[in-house]
Structures are given as structure tokens and as C-alpha cells.
Amino acid sequence: MALLKQAPVLGVSKLFLAFLRLGLTAFGGPAMVAYIRDLAVKKNGWLTEESFRQGVAVSQAIPGATAMQVAAYVGLRSGGPLGAMAAYVGFGLPAFLLMVILAAFYQKAHDLAAVVSIFKGLQIIVIALVANATLDFGRRTIKIWQDIVLGLGVTGFLVMGGNPFIVILTSSLLGIFLYGKIEFKNKRPSGVSPAISFDSLKTPLLLSLGLLAGILALFYIDRQLFDLSIVMAKIDCFAFGGGYGSIPLMFNEVVGVRHWLVGKEFMDGIALGQVTPGPIVITATFVGYLTSGWAGALVGTASIFAPSLIILTAVVPYFDRLQDNSLFQRGMHGILVSFVGLLLSVTIRFILAVHWDVYDILIVALALLALRMKVDIIWIVFAGVAISALLL
């Protein structure tokens, strides 16, 4: 019953400050899970080791950035619903503020020759980052011939201009049939899940009503902000597989469908997301700022994080029941395989968007090699800035 065991309720301010301090150095995306564990289990004893492991399992099985979800889970188990929101906001606030500053600078200076040169190099680094994520995700996910067929089918469909949201839904349905004879290893069950009750659903219902009320208000106040909120919320609802799962979806919506940014600007936003602490989905802040200023940054950020927080609060009490369901396992595996195809298709489209020369090829090869050797992403990005300033 470790997942259901309620730790002593902590003060909201204590959780907020603890995760704010952690968020100031939250580079590396999912790698931050280890530091959250140190904070919650080793240093403060807010959660047991088993409960924390179950929280990581929940966070990986539902949409959203993994590290953000784990932070919210710790807040939920140790401080209740308000604790979840405090941990979530505290952990993401430093990345939001820094990204707004960087986006403002970018908007004013991106046409300067030196800045153009630097961002050209950063776009090459982004290709290495997405390619490396594709390799990592693929190695963990692609195991059998059905995975290969589904992954390549998704890639081909998307390169030809297919809709990624249709891909995700179709892949979940195909997974039920493709993996009917496959035995998936269950995560360690922590006990019998409780019966569904209003008390357990009260928090996600209230959060959902708050989100819907905010979106409805934007419909009457500012249609651009309304559209932005709908797009980012939709992306978050389908972003399985961690923060990188949102990149193909955001690229399709922001660049391909709505033309709010061109491909180069979107790649620059991803690059800036790598020099800020926090998850890569903070690129939503960049998109929001470039489309609608400060208000857009705030709406874009809130909308890209709110749905996954609501899903977390709804799923936690019933996770054991879900993870033991064979239909859920097969459908989820189909979705995860589709994200390998999604990432591969975006890698291909990014490659085609660059005018390559010898220096570009050298930079992307060295960046990819450094990533495979587990060099910290932020050092790779800074190296890319320096090389770009000198060579490009």
C-alpha cells in the first residue's frame, strides 16, 4: 500500500521554497529525478523509497514532463493538493522567468549578425539533441518486429505531413491488436487500489473546472491567447514519454498548422530551453512570448503544464489498477512506440531545414558523440555557442 500511504502534511510554503531552490539548478530534464529523490527521501524523509519509486512509475506512464510530474507527486503525497501545486510551481518558476528574459532578448536581437551566427550553431546542436533523444527512446522501446513496423510506419506518415495526434490515437488502438500475445512486465504493485469515490476525484475535478474557466475567460478576452491555451493544453494531454514527447506535437501545431513561428525560430526556442533549468517543454513559454508577449508566455506555460498536473492527481489513487490492465499496457506500448516515430520524423525535418556545410556536419557529429558519452547538455550548448561564434 506504499502508493496510497499518506505522509505527514507539510506546509505549502516549505514545499514551494524547497522545490524553488531545486528548480534553480534543474538542468538535465529527467536526470533531475535523482535530485528530487535526494530531497524527498534521503534529506527530508517526506516519502519512503517504495512510494517514491511508485511516483516515478506513475509519472512515466502519463503525459507530461517526467521531472515536473515527480515534483508534483512528491508535493501531493507530502502536502496534499496544495502541496502538489506548490511543488509544481516552485520547481518550474525559475525556468519560466529565465525563458521570458531570453525570449525578450531574442525578439529584439535575433537579426544581429553575431546572434544569427550563434543561433545557427545552436540549431545544429538541437538536431543532435533530438537525434540523441530518438536513439535513447528507441533503444528503450523498440524490442520486437511489431515495434519496428509501427515506428517506421509512424515516421513515414508524419514525414508525408500526417497529423501526430491522429498517429497517437491510432497507435494506441493498433497496440491493443499488435501486442495481443505479448506479455508485459508489470511494475511492482503497491497494493489494491481503492474504489472510485468523489473525495479522490475532488481535486482533479476542481482543477479541471479552474482550467476550463480560465480558457473560457480567454475566449472573451483575447482570441489569440485562447487559441494558444487550447493548443498547449492539447499538446500536454498527448505528450507521453516525457518532455521530448511534446516537441513533435508542438512543432506540428506551432510551425506546420498555425504558422505562429517558422521552423528556425522554433529550433531556436528549443535551444534556449536547453540553457534554462527545467524541462524542454518550457519552449512553450518562448512560443507564447513571441506570439503574445508576457501574457502569452504566462498562458502558454500554464496551459502546457496544467493538464498533466490534473491527470496526475486523478491517476495516483488508481495507478495499480491501470498498470495491471492488459489493454492499458498494450495501448500504452503502442503510444510509446509511436513517439519513437514522432521524434525520428522531427529529426528528419530538422535536418532538411538546415543548409549543411562541413562545419555544420562536424558540430553535429561532435555534439552527438558528447551526448552519447553522457556529457552534460548545458556544456554542449555552451560549446556550440562558442564554436558558432568562431566558425559560422
C-alpha positions in Angstrom: 0.0 0.0 0.0 3.0 2.3 -0.3 1.5 4.3 -3.1 -1.6 5.1 -1.0 0.2 5.8 2.2 -0.2 9.4 3.1 2.9 11.2 4.5 2.5 13.9 7.2 1.1 17.0 5.6 3.8 19.6 5.1 3.4 23.4 4.8 2.8 24.7 1.4 5.5 27.4 1.8 8.1 24.8 2.8 7.4 22.7 -0.2 7.4 25.7 -2.5 10.8 27.0 -1.2 12.4 23.6 -1.3 11.4 23.0 -4.9 12.2 26.6 -5.9 15.8 26.1 -4.7 15.9 22.8 -6.6 14.4 24.4 -9.7 17.2 26.9 -9.9 19.6 24.2 -10.8 17.2 21.8 -12.6 19.3 21.2 -15.7 19.1 17.8 -17.5 15.3 17.2 -17.6 14.6 13.6 -16.4 18.1 13.5 -14.7 16.6 15.8 -12.1 14.5 12.8 -10.7 17.6 11.6 -8.8 17.9 15.0 -7.1 14.2 15.1 -6.3 14.7 11.7 -4.7 17.6 13.0 -2.6 15.4 15.9 -1.4 12.2 14.0 -0.7 13.5 10.6 0.5 17.1 11.0 1.8 17.3 14.5 3.1 13.8 15.1 4.5 12.1 11.7 4.7 8.9 13.0 3.2 8.3 9.8 1.2 9.5 6.2 1.6 11.8 4.7 -1.1 9.0 2.5 -2.3 6.5 5.3 -2.5 8.9 7.4 -4.5 9.6 4.6 -7.0 5.8 4.3 -7.5 5.6 8.0 -8.1 8.3 7.8 -10.8 6.3 4.9 -12.4 3.1 7.0 -12.4 4.9 10.0 -13.9 6.4 7.9 -16.7 3.1 6.3 -17.6 1.0 9.5 -18.0 1.5 12.6 -20.2 3.8 15.4 -19.1 7.4 16.2 -18.3 8.7 13.5 -16.0 10.7 15.6 -13.6 7.8 18.1 -13.2 5.4 15.2 -12.6 7.6 13.6 -10.0 7.9 17.0 -8.2 4.1 17.3 -8.2 3.8 13.7 -6.9 6.1 14.4 -4.0 4.1 17.5 -3.2 0.8 15.6 -3.4 1.9 12.8 -1.2 3.6 15.0 1.4 1.4 18.1 1.3 -1.9 17.2 -0.3 -3.3 19.0 -3.4 -2.0 22.4 -2.4 1.4 20.8 -1.8 1.3 19.4 -5.3 0.7 22.8 -6.8 3.3 24.4 -4.6 6.0 21.9 -5.7 4.9 22.1 -9.3 5.1 25.9 -9.5 8.2 26.2 -7.4 10.1 23.7 -9.5 9.1 25.3 -12.8 9.2 29.0 -11.8 13.0 29.6 -12.4 12.8 28.1 -15.9 9.8 30.3 -16.7 11.4 33.5 -15.6 14.7 32.9 -17.4 13.0 31.8 -20.6 10.9 35.0 -20.6 14.1 37.1 -20.3 15.8 35.1 -23.1 12.8 35.3 -25.3 12.6 39.1 -24.9 16.3 39.3 -25.8 15.8 37.0 -28.8 12.9 39.0 -30.1 15.0 42.2 -30.1 18.4 40.9 -31.2 17.9 37.8 -33.3 18.6 39.8 -36.5 22.0 40.9 -35.4 24.8 39.2 -37.3 26.6 37.8 -34.2 23.3 36.5 -32.8 22.3 34.9 -36.2 25.7 33.1 -36.2 25.2 31.8 -32.6 21.7 30.6 -33.2 22.7 28.9 -36.5 25.1 26.8 -34.4 22.5 26.2 -31.8 20.1 24.8 -34.4 22.8 22.2 -35.2 23.0 21.3 -31.5 19.2 21.0 -31.4 19.4 18.4 -34.2 21.9 16.4 -32.1 19.7 16.7 -29.0 16.6 15.4 -30.8 18.5 12.7 -32.6 20.0 11.6 -29.3 16.6 11.5 -27.7 15.3 9.4 -30.6 18.2 6.9 -30.1 17.6 6.8 -26.3 13.9 6.4 -26.6 14.2 3.9 -29.4 16.6 1.7 -27.5 14.3 1.6 -24.5 11.2 1.0 -26.5 11.9 -0.9 -29.8 12.3 -4.5 -28.9 10.4 -6.7 -31.4 9.4 -6.6 -35.1 6.0 -5.1 -34.4 7.7 -2.1 -32.8 9.9 -1.6 -35.9 6.9 -1.8 -38.2 4.8 0.6 -36.2 7.6 3.0 -35.6 8.6 3.2 -39.3 5.0 3.5 -40.3 4.5 6.5 -38.0 7.7 8.1 -39.3 6.7 7.8 -42.9 3.2 9.0 -42.2 4.5 12.1 -40.4 7.2 12.9 -42.9 4.5 13.0 -45.6 2.6 15.6 -43.5 0.3 13.4 -41.3 -1.3 14.7 -38.1 0.6 13.5 -35.0 -2.5 13.5 -32.8 -4.1 11.0 -35.2 -0.9 9.0 -35.0 -1.0 8.7 -31.2 -4.7 7.7 -31.1 -4.3 5.2 -33.9 -1.1 3.8 -32.4 -2.9 3.1 -29.1 -5.6 1.2 -30.9 -3.1 -0.7 -33.0 -1.1 -1.6 -29.9 -4.1 -3.4 -28.5 -4.1 -5.7 -31.5 -0.4 -5.8 -32.4 0.7 -6.8 -28.9 -2.1 -9.1 -28.0 0.2 -12.1 -27.4 3.0 -10.1 -25.8 3.5 -10.4 -22.0 4.5 -7.1 -20.4 6.3 -7.0 -17.1 4.1 -5.2 -14.6 5.5 -2.6 -12.4 5.6 -3.6 -8.7 2.1 -3.3 -7.4 1.9 -1.5 -4.1 -1.5 -2.9 -3.1 -5.1 -2.9 -4.0 -6.4 0.4 -5.4 -9.3 2.0 -3.6 -12.8 2.1 -5.1 -13.6 5.2 -7.1 -15.0 7.9 -4.8 -15.8 11.6 -5.1 -13.3 12.5 -2.4 -10.4 11.0 -4.5 -11.7 12.8 -7.6 -12.4 16.2 -6.0 -9.0 17.7 -6.6 -8.8 16.9 -10.3 -12.4 18.0 -10.8 -11.8 21.3 -9.1 -8.5 21.8 -11.1 -10.3 20.9 -14.3 -13.0 23.4 -13.6 -10.4 26.1 -12.9 -8.6 25.4 -16.2 -11.8 25.4 -18.2 -12.9 28.6 -16.6 -9.6 30.2 -17.4 -9.8 29.1 -21.0 -13.4 30.3 -21.3 -12.4 33.7 -20.0 -9.7 33.9 -22.6 -12.2 33.2 -25.3 -14.0 36.5 -24.5 -10.8 38.5 -23.5 -8.3 37.6 -26.2 -8.8 35.0 -29.0 -5.1 34.8 -29.7 -4.5 33.8 -26.1 -7.5 31.4 -26.2 -6.0 29.7 -29.3 -2.6 29.5 -27.6 -4.1 27.9 -24.4 -6.0 25.3 -26.4 -3.0 24.3 -28.5 -0.7 24.0 -25.5 -3.2 22.1 -23.3 -3.9 19.7 -26.2 -0.1 19.1 -26.6 0.3 18.4 -22.9 -2.6 15.9 -22.9 -0.8 13.8 -25.6 2.8 14.3 -24.5 3.5 10.7 -23.4 7.1 9.7 -22.9 8.3 12.8 -21.1 9.2 16.3 -22.1 10.6 15.3 -25.5 7.3 13.8 -26.4 5.9 17.3 -26.7 8.4 18.6 -29.2 6.9 16.8 -32.3 3.4 17.8 -31.3 4.4 21.5 -30.7 6.4 21.7 -33.9 3.4 20.4 -35.9 0.9 22.9 -34.3 3.1 26.0 -33.9 5.0 25.7 -37.2 3.1 23.4 -39.5 -0.5 24.1 -38.8 -0.8 27.6 -37.3 2.4 29.2 -38.7 3.0 31.2 -35.5 6.7 30.6 -35.8 8.9 29.4 -38.7 11.0 26.3 -38.2 14.2 28.2 -37.5 12.5 30.2 -34.7 11.1 27.1 -33.1 14.5 25.4 -33.2 16.0 28.5 -31.5 13.3 28.2 -28.8 14.3 24.6 -28.1 18.0 25.7 -27.9 17.1 28.3 -25.4 15.1 25.7 -23.5 18.4 23.8 -23.0 20.2 26.7 -21.4 17.4 27.2 -18.8 16.7 24.9 -15.9 13.6 22.8 -16.1 12.0 20.6 -18.8 12.3 21.1 -22.5 8.5 21.9 -22.7 9.4 25.3 -21.3 9.7 26.0 -25.1 6.0 26.8 -24.7 7.0 30.0 -22.8 9.2 31.0 -25.7 6.3 30.4 -28.2 3.9 32.3 -26.0 6.1 35.3 -25.6 6.9 35.6 -29.3 3.2 35.4 -30.2 1.6 37.5 -27.4 4.3 38.9 -25.1 4.2 38.5 -21.3 0.6 37.4 -21.3 1.3 34.8 -24.0 4.3 33.5 -22.0 2.2 33.1 -18.9 -0.8 31.5 -20.8 1.4 29.2 -22.8 3.3 28.0 -19.7 0.2 27.4 -17.6 -1.5 25.6 -20.4 1.4 23.3 -21.2 1.6 22.1 -17.5 -1.9 22.2 -16.1 -3.5 19.2 -17.9 -0.7 16.8 -16.9 -0.9 18.0 -13.2 -4.7 17.3 -13.3 -4.1 13.9 -14.8 -1.5 13.1 -12.1 -3.9 14.0 -9.2 -6.6 11.8 -10.9 -4.5 8.8 -11.6 -2.4 8.4 -8.4 -5.0 6.6 -6.3 -5.8 4.1 -9.1 -2.5 3.5 -10.8 -2.1 -0.1 -9.6 -5.4 -1.0 -11.2 -4.4 0.7 -14.5 -0.9 -0.8 -14.7 -2.2 -4.3 -14.3 -4.8 -3.9 -17.1 -3.6 -5.7 -20.2 -5.5 -3.4 -22.6 -3.9 -0.4 -20.9 -0.4 -1.9 -21.2 -0.8 -2.7 -24.9 -2.3 0.6 -25.8 0.4 2.4 -23.8 3.2 0.5 -25.5 1.7 1.4 -28.9 1.8 5.1 -27.9 5.4 4.9 -26.7 6.5 3.2 -29.9 4.7 6.0 -31.9 6.8 8.6 -30.1 10.0 7.0 -31.4 8.5 7.6 -34.9 7.5 11.1 -33.9 11.0 12.0 -32.7 12.6 10.4 -35.8 10.3 12.4 -38.1 11.1 15.7 -36.4 14.8 14.8 -36.6 14.5 14.3 -40.3 12.5 17.5 -40.8 15.1 19.5 -38.8 17.9 18.0 -40.9 16.1 19.0 -44.1 15.7 22.6 -42.7 19.4 23.3 -42.5 21.8 24.3 -45.3 24.7 22.0 -44.4 28.4 22.6 -44.8 31.5 20.8 -43.5 31.5 22.8 -40.2 27.8 22.0 -39.6 28.4 18.3 -40.0 31.4 18.4 -37.7 29.5 20.3 -35.0 26.5 17.9 -35.1 28.8 14.8 -35.1 30.8 16.1 -32.1 27.6 17.1 -30.2 26.0 13.7 -30.8 29.2 12.0 -29.7 29.3 14.1 -26.5 25.7 13.3 -25.8 26.2 9.6 -26.2 29.1 9.9 -23.8 26.7 11.5 -21.2 28.3 14.9 -21.2 26.0 17.4 -19.5 23.7 19.1 -22.0 24.4 22.6 -20.8 28.1 22.3 -21.5 27.3 21.0 -25.0 25.1 24.0 -25.7 27.7 26.5 -24.4 30.3 24.8 -26.5 28.0 25.1 -29.5 27.7 28.9 -28.8 31.5 29.3 -28.7 32.1 27.3 -31.8 29.3 29.1 -33.7 30.8 32.5 -32.8 34.2 31.5 -34.1 33.4 29.4 -37.2 29.9 30.2 -38.5 
